[in-house]
Amino acid sequence: MIEEENNKKNYSPITQSLYLKLKNPISLHVNVENSPTSSEKKRRIIYNRISFSSFSNTTCSDILKLNKYLNIENNILLLALNNYSFKFGLINKLDYKIQSLRLPHIEIIEPWKELDYLFPPYKNYNIIEECIYYSFTNVYKLDLKNKDIFIPFSSKNSMNDFSSIGDILFESFEVKSICFKEPSFVSSLIILEELKNEKEKFSFYNEDIKEKENNYHNNNMKDNKQSDQKDEKNIPNIYDNSQRNYTIKNIKYNNKNNEYSNECLIHLKDLNLFNFTAVIINIGSTKTSCTPIINGIPLLDLTEIYYIGGYDIDNQIYEEMKKHEKHQKEISIDIAKIAKEKRIFTPRNKEECEYLSMLYKKNPKNYFISPFELNVNKIFESAVNSTEIFFSPYALDNYVKTDSYKNLHTYDFNFNFLFVGNTLPTVIYNTIQNCPIDYRKELLRNIYLTGGSSIIRGFRQRLENELYQLINNVNFYNKACIQVRLFKRKLLQKYAIYSGSHYFLENFNYDYYSVSRQDYQEEGERILEKFSLQGKLLY
């Protein structure tokens, strides 16, 4: 060690910097020696309701240190405001490859509990302002002054909602500009991008097989006329579309003189957005929204809401943990979320659910509470029947009568507790029935699940089976094909709205859709009306 330090002092500045990079590759950006490791930081704040992105092993402070070396003026702050979680991330305007996975930097879960509020700030913008201030002063330490902000916010909200958020960000935090976009639209973009990638991989695989077959066929052919063979090699293959497609792509994307809006339209045509017809089911914390999209336009007037979400599953696990206190090392709603991620799955039908719940009641399963300690909890029949509230009217009726359900949904003033009888398959069926008759069969073939709780094992197959049984009772849909689809990457499915917003900022001009503070001060709240109109400024 002493010899290394003596040799290090004799190095030139260039070799010394190389030496430091080899010994500690990220020492120039993050001072690892003077700061604790990421695992220690996560252990300290694991109970402060903060979760970090799974695509990196860095914490929030490490990301902020790295962002100091980027030009902060070229970054757009992507802010997803939900009732139970805030998601943040910086997106660089000039280099999108820095964050190619399109996942949030940090997710703050229930920030209003840190401010001693009992219920989430559902359209209570005074609490939202306090939560934003708390998040950007104590957790994600970033000054919002003169920043560009993008917020996925439904245009179904009233003009008062847009003006309140605009007043908070422009007046209180003095941001530079704001852009709102429909969540179902941005999530459809990331769905189409995944479909495009799958088609490209499939076509690339087929082209390789064709080339191998042609080469094998040409090698086995024995012609005595070598001159004819040479002439045939010089003739281009008419059926080879690889070169033709390559030239078309060059014509499309190498025209730098075109306007940015034309490039966006070309990109949307490549995604086949204008022919995209589907139903997007977003399973949120306390609500599940079913939004039909026809020819790339979300029909928000036909959106149906099912007032059950992922937190309702957590409630059932938490209530079961209270009943079996002897078998639990620790009892809390946060541990119920851990149990949901590790042990919950959905049976194929009701009979299988009843059989498995009896087995789990006799032989409960173990799961670890935290990765840092070897404490084990046990889960009983809620491992199987906690998702039945989406499919069974009987399970839904029993759960709605509990106090935990009413406490979870009391903040929503528009909610009516007397909605029992509808399940998630019936809500999806009603949304499709409200659409034009020419698109109903296509909507049944393209049902996409998004949200954190949609990742639960067996949920997609159970929903598809329940829809098939429901629609088979109607004569008109006897020959209809029903297909519920998932993402291949679970993180994109979980953060579909956030990753779709990231993708939107990559391919669309932010300045064209945003509203600056100067325009807001000159024209007032009227300038935000364009965000609340359905179908306007989608493209």
N, C-alpha and C positions, 0 to 999 in steps of 0.2 A: 504493500500500500504506500509506503514512504517513497519507494523508487518510482512508482507511477506518478505521484504528486510532483516529484522533482523533474521527471521527464515532461510532465504536463506544463510546467512553468517555462521550459525552454522551447515550447512549441510556438510557431507563428500564430497570429490571430485566426487565419483560415483553418490551419490544421487543428487548432484548439477547438474551434467550433465543430469541426468534423468529429473530433474526439468526443465532445459532449453529446453529439447526436448518436454516436454509436453506443456510448455508455448509457445514455438516457434519451431515447428518441424524441420524447415530447417535453423535454425540460425547458426548451425555449418558449413554449406556449403555456404549459402548466407546471408550476413549481411543485413537483411531487415531494421533494425532500422536506419542505416546510409545511406542507398541507397534508391532512390525513387522507387515507386511501378512500376509494369510492365505496367499498363495502362498509367501512367504519361510518362514513357519512350517512349511508342508507340505514345503518343500524340505529343511528341517533334519531333520525327523523322518520322512521317507519311508522310510528304512531301519530305523526302529525298530519296524516291523511295526504301524503304527497307520494306520487308514483312517478318513476322515470321511464323514459322510452326504452323499449327492449332492443332497439337496433344498435345501441352503443353502451359501453360500460362507463360512461361519464355521468357525473351529476350536474345539477344546474349551475353551480359555481364554475365547474370546469368548462361548460359550454359558453358561459359568459366571458371567461378568460380567452377562449378561442375566438369569440366574436370581436374582441378588441383588436385583433389583427386584421379583421375585415373592415371594409368601408361601411360604417353603419348607415350612411345615407342611402346606400343602394339596397338596403334590406327592407322588406315588408313584414310587418308583424301580423301573423295569422292568429286570430283570437276567436276561439269557439266558446261561447257563453252558454252553458247549460245550467239547469237548476241545481244539479248535484256535483258538477265538476266544471272546472275551467281548463282548457287546453291551450298552450302557447307554443309558438315556434317562429323563428326568424327565417325568412326566405329571401335569398339573395337574388336581386333582379338580373344580375349579369352572369352568374354562374350557378345554375340549378343542380349541377352534378355534385355539389357539396352535400346536398341532402337528397340523394336520389331515391331513398326508400320512402319518402313522403310520410313520415311519422312525426308526431309532436315531440318537442324537446322535453316538455314537462306537463304533467297533469295534476292539478291541485283538486283534491276530492273534498267536497263540502267545506269551502272556505268560510261560509257563514257561521259554522259552529265555533270557529276560532274567535268570532266576534260576539259570542254568547247569544246567538239567535237560535230558536228552537226549530223553526221551519225554514225551508228554502225560500229565496226571494222571488216567488212567482209574480212577475210584473210589478214588484215593489222596487222601484229604481233607486230609492234612497239606500236600500241594503245592497243593491248591485254596485252602486258607486263606492260604498265602503269596502265591498269585497274586492273590487278592482284595485282600489288604493292599497288594501292589505297585500294583495298578490304581488303587486309591482314594487312595493317598498320592503317587504319582509322576505319573500320567497324568490321571485324572479326579479332581481334588482335591476330594473331598467327604467330609464326616464322616458315617458311617453311624449314628451314635448317634441313637436316637429317630426313626428313619426307617421308613416303611412300604415294604415290599419285595414285589414280585410276581415269581415265578420260574416260567416254563413248564418243568415237570419231569414226566416220564412217570410215571403211577401204576403202571406195570409194574415199577418199581424196588422193591427190598426195603425193609422197615421200617428196616433199618440205614442205608440211604442217606438217607432222610428225617430220621432222628434225627441223623445226622452233620452234615448241612447246617444243621439247626436248632440244634445245639450250637455250630457255628461262628458263626452269625449272632447268636444270642441271647446267648451267653456271651462270645465274643471281641469282637464288634463292638457289642453291646448295642443291637440294632435294636428298634424298637417293636412291629412285627408282621410276619408272613410269610404269604404266600398262594401255594400251588402250584396249577398247573392243567395238565391234559393237553395236550400240544402239538398232537396231531391234532384235538382239539376246537376249540381257538382258531383253528387254521388253517382249519377248516371254516367258522367264522364269517365270516372275511374272504372266503372263496370265495362264500358266500351273499350277502354284501353287494355284491360285484361283480356277481353275477347279478341281484340286485334293481335295481341301478343301470342295467344294460343293458336290463332289461324296462321300467323307467320311461322311459328315453330312447326306446325303440321305441314304447311306447304314446303318448308325447307327440307323436312324429312322425306316428303314424297319426291322432291326434285333430286335428292341424293340417290334414292332408289332407282329412279328412271335413268340417271346418268350411269349407275353401275350396270344396269341391264343393257343399256346401249353399248357400253364399253365391252361387256362380255360378248354381246352379239357381234360386234365389229371384229373382235379378236379371233373369233371362230370362223369367220367368213374367209374363204380362200378364193381369191380372184387372180387370174393369171395376168390380167391387164393392169399393170401398175400405173400407167399413165391415166387411165380412167379413174383409178383410186385417188390420185393426186388432185385431179380436177374436182372430184366429188368432195374432197376435204375442203377445198376453197369455197365451195358453195355454202352459203349460210343455211342453217336449219330453220325451216319455216315454223315448225312446231315447238321450237325452243322459245318460250316466252320470257326467259330470265333477262335477256338483253333488252327486250322491248319494255319490260317493266322498269328496268333500271333507267332507261332513257326517259320514260314518263315521269319517274320520281325526280330526275334531274330537272326536267322542264318545270315541274311544280315548285320545287324548293330552292332552285338556284336563281330564280328571278328576284333579285334583291331590289329591283326598282318598284315592285308592287307595293301597295299599301298594306299595313299590318292587318287591317280588317279582312282583306282578300286572302291573306295567308291563313287567318283563323277559319274562314269559310272553307278553304281547301282542306285544312286539317280536320274540320268537322265532317266533311264529306268522306275523308279517309276513315274516320271513326264510324261512319254510317249512322250518324246521330239522327238524321232526318227520316230514317226508316226504323228508328228504335222505338218499339212499343212494348211496354212491360209494366209490372206492378212492383214498386219498391216498398218493402216492409222494413221499417226501421224500428227495432226494439230498443227503446230508450230506458231510462231509469224508472219512470213511473207510467209511461205511455208507450203504446205501439201504434205508429201511424202507417196507414196503407194509402199510398199515393199512386194513382195511375198516370202513366206517361204515354202519350200517343204522338208518334212522329217527332219525338224529341222534346215535346212541350209538356211539362207537368200540369195536370188538371187539378188545381188546388181546391176548386169548388166541390169536386167529387171525392176529396180525401176523407176517409173514415178513421176515427181514433178509437182505439181499444185501450181502456184505462187500466191496463196491467203492464208491468215492466219488470226489469231485472231486479229492482229493489223489493218487489213482492216475493220473489223467490228467496231473497236473503231473509225476509221477515219470517217465512215459514221455517227455514233452517234455524233461525235464532229462537223461535218459540219452541222448537223441538229440543234445542240445547238446554233451555230452561227446565223442561220436563225431566231430562236425564242429566241432572247436575253431577251425579256421582261419577259418571263416566267422562266428564269434561275437565280438562286442566284449566281452561280459561274460557269465559263466555263473553262475547261481544259481537256486535254487528259486523265488525271488520273481520273477525274470524269466520263468521258465516259466509262472507264473500270468498274467503280462501277455500272453504269447503265447497262452495259452488264451482270454483275453477278446477278443483282437483277431483271431486267425487260425484258430481251430479251428472246424470245422463237421463235421456228420455226413452221409455220403452216404445215398442212398435204399435201397441194397441192397449186398450183398457184391461183386457184379460191378463196380458203379460205384466202390466203394472201392478195388478192385485197380487199376482203370484210372487213377484219379486219383492214387493213390500212386506209380505209375510216372511220371506227369507231374511231380509235385512232387519226385521224386528227381532228375529231370533239370533242372528249372527251379524252384528254391526261391523262396519269397516273402520279402520284407523286412517288418520291423515295427520301430517305434521303441521303444527301451527305456524312455525317460522323456520327458515333455512339456517338460522344461527343457533337454535336450541332444539334439543331432542324431546320436546313436549308434544304429546299425542292426544288428540281428541277422537271421539267416536261419533259416527253418523249412522242414523237408523233409517227408517223408511222414507225420510225426506230426500234421500239420495235418488229415489225413484219417482215419488209422487209430487215433488215440489213444482214440476212443470205442468202438472195436470190442470192448473188454473187457466191455461191457454186453450185446453181442448175439452174438458169435462164441465158441463153446467153444474153438476152436483158438487164437485170440488170447488168451483168458483163461488157457489152459493154459500158454502160453509166458510170460505175464507173471507168473503165480504162482510160477514156478520162479526168478525173479530175486531177487537179494538186496535190492533196493530195496523190493520188495513185502513181504518178510518183516520188514525193519526198520520199515516203516510200521505193520505190524499186530501186532508182538510185544507191545505193551502190553495188548492185549485178551486176557485170560486165558480167556474163554469161546470164543475163536475156534479153529476147526479148519481147518488148511490143506488138508485133503482134501475140499473141497466142489466140486471142479471137475466140470463137466458141467452145472451149472445156470447159466442166463443170466437176465438181468432179465425177459424175457418169460415164461420158465417159472416164475419166482418169483411173478410177478403172477397167472399162471394157477393156480398152486397155492393162493394165498390165496383166489381166487374159488371154487375147487373146495371149499375147506373151509367156505364159507358155506352157508346154507340154499339149496336148489335154487330156491325161488321168487324169490330176489333176484339170481340170477347174471347174467341178461341185463341187468338194470338196472345192475348193477355194471360190466359190460363197456361200457355206454354212457356211464358217468361215471367216467373215470379222470383224476385231476388231478395234474399235476406241480408240485412245489415244490422250492425249494433253488437254490443258485447255479449249479450245473452244468446244471440243466434249461433254462437260457436259451440254451444252445449251439444254433446254427442247425442245423435239420434233425433235431434229436434227437426231437422229438415225432412227426414224420412217420415216421421210421425205426422207432420203438417201435410205432407203430400198424400199420405194414406187417408187422413181425415177429410181433406178436400175431395179426394176421389169418391169416398163414401157419400159425402154430402151431395155432390153434383150428379152422381149416378141416380139419385132419386128423381131427378128432373129428366124428362124424356128428351128434351132438346139437346142436352149435353151428353147423351149416352156414348157417342163416339169421340168425345173431346179428349185431347191429350193434356195431361196436367204434369207440369215439371217445375219443381222448386229448386232454385240454383243457389250455389254458394261460391265464394272466392276460393281459389287454390291457396292463397296466402291468408292465414287467419288474422294477421295484424291489419291487413287492408280491409278485411271485412269488419273488424272491430272499430277501426277509425276511418270508415268509408267517407264520412262527410269531411273530415279534416284532410285526408289524402286527396279527395276530389277537389277541395279548395286549393290545395298545393298544385295539383295538375292544372287547374284553371289559371292560376297565376303564371305557370310556365308558358302557356300557349296563347294567353289573351293579354291585351294591353291594359294594365291596371289604370293608367291615367285616363283612358277613355271611359271607364265605368265609375270612377271615383268622384267624390265631391270634396273640394278643398275648403279649408276654413275661411278663406277670403270670400268665396262664393256663398258660403253659409251665412257669413256676417252681412253680406250685401242683400241677398234674397230672402234670408230667414228660413223657416222650417219648410216652406213650400218646395224648396229644391229637393227635399228628401221624398217627395210624393212619388217619384218615378220608381223607387224601390218597392213600393207597396202595390203597384199595379201588376196584375197577373199577365204573364207572357211578355212583358215589355223589358227590353234590354237583356234578354236571355242570351242573345248571340252578340 
